[in-house]
Amino acid sequence: MAWFKDAESFKKSSGHEVGGVWYPRVTKILEVKSKPALDIFFKEMESYSAAEEVKNKSAEEGSMVHEAVQGIAVGKKIHIPKEIEPAAAAFKEFQSRNDIIFHPEYVERSIWSNLHRYSGTVDALATVGGKFGVLDIKTSTGFYPEYNLQTAAYVLALQEIDIRKALNLPRDIETRWILRVDQQRKCLRCGASLREKGGRNKVRTAHANGTSGDGNGHCGSSHEDHYWGPMEGIVEMREFPYYFKDIKAFLAAKILWEWENDYWLKRVGYLR
């Protein structure tokens, strides 16, 4: 169990108030799940403080991409920071090509579940290919299982009749998508990729990228061994229409999180 200064600091760190009622956040609940990729990241770093610095800076950069994507998606005139221009440009082209409609009133919208007692913030509700659903934006290197649990929790809450009425949803939630927006450089000799995020350079070989390179040469494993091209944006979107098992897994994770934080949850009146 994590320790907090007092009940108020626990409430602020772990949840939101909705109509005067405090609920834990979906993302906080899912911290109970192990994250192997994050464990590997910490092992690769020279110290815990260095890892925290990279993680925090990466989160700031990720927030910039989120804001840019959400602004572009609803047609706002926004300033795009130079360091994320490739990702923003790639998303703009991707959206126009795939006819993704973001509903402005449901971008960065707070939601909650009265039945299961949790809260969260959806990145967007969108219409894609005639379907209406939850769209979550990620700036990671891939698609991770906890994303499915997070979006399943949002779908579950938005299917509650009173929540649908409170948010004035135009139609039933039918599905969910995860939109991955990132950027990287490619080695023009061997096809390896370079991801520059959080002040850290991460090189992946062409084999790790699932490609065989361009056949013009073989490079070493360090950053300096490659001939890097310009920064390019990457956009991938995947639909996850089947969410029953993910909902069950999220609710199980919530039970475990409540068990782990029993002391504080009783202090704030969430558990009796």
Secondary structure, 3 states (H helix, E strand, C coil): CCCCCCHHHHHHHHEEEECCEEEEEHHHHHHHCCCHHHHHHHHHCCCHHHHHHHHHHHHHHHHHHHHHHHHHHCCCCCCCCHHHHHHHHHHHHHHHHHCCEECHHHCCEEEEECCCCEEEEECEEEEECCEEEEEEEECCCCCCHHHHHHHHHHHHHHCCHHHHHHHCCCCCCCEEEEEEEEEEEEECCCCCEEEEECCEEEEECCCCCCCCCCCCCCCCCCHHHCCECCCEEEEEEEECCCCHHHHHHHHHHHHHHHHHCHHHHHHCCCCC
